[in-house]
């Protein structure tokens, strides 16, 4: 079992969750919404709120916390249909581009949500976090 901690106020993050869940035939991924911070903080007190807002984090079964693009790669490795994509995204050069694209999207996710006309926040909280790390 692997746990993914994501921003439930982010349309891109929620869509990523839907895609991964559809590919998760073996039910290996558990999802925690960092917008419901108390349970996340109780379970993973080592995870800082600002770090969590900056990128998705993945907690592996052996207790390793992996953030950002590397965390997404770790999720893909768990999925039967995600494994071939994991192999491709680990090719030198492609993994560097993937890391840069991930950082850009994570940093600008609320602006991207606004550009496509998606609601950004249910409670206005993300206006405090307009620029993720």
Secondary structure by P-SEA (a helix, b strand, c coil): cbbbbbccccaaaaaaaaaaaaacccccbbbbcccccaaaaaacccccaaaaaabbbbbcccccccccaaaaaaaaaacccaaaaaaaaacaaaaaaaaaaaaaaaacaaaaaaaaccccccccccccccccc
